[in-house]
Amino acid sequence: MHFKLSTAALAATLSFAASAAMAGAGDYAFEPVNPEMKKGEDVTLALRLVNKKSGKPVPDAVIFKTRVDMAPDGMAEMESAVAPLPSKEPGVYAFKTDMPMAGRYQVTLSAKVQGEPETVTGKVVVTATK
């Protein structure tokens, strides 16, 4: 009986340790590489996906949903088309979009991170200047 109890306790401990070591979708964040840029057409937005616990960039995520709009300035209907661009460094995801007027733009993203069963979502605010 003592052996069974020890085995069960060990299994419970290992299970807890494994679940605590796994990252969750909330352990990731998108950050702007440049929080300000000039307004215009074909503006390049670059966002870094980082692991909050390690502070390291997360390469090879699959970004499957993006949206750029002016929601922070109360104009969510002012949406711009977004096209992915090749990445120049690991963990940085670049996009081409239009920012026709000065103001704050919200970038909303959904991504799949390798080894993470949950979808990682994020909202980043950048500013277009004159």
Secondary structure, 3 states (H helix, E strand, C coil): CHHHHHHHHHHHHHHHHHHHHCCCHHHEEEEECCCEEECEEEEEEEEEEEECCCCCECCCCEEEEEEEEEHHHCEEEEEECEEEECCCCCCEEEEEEEECCCEEEEEEEEEECCCCCCCEEEEEEEEEEC
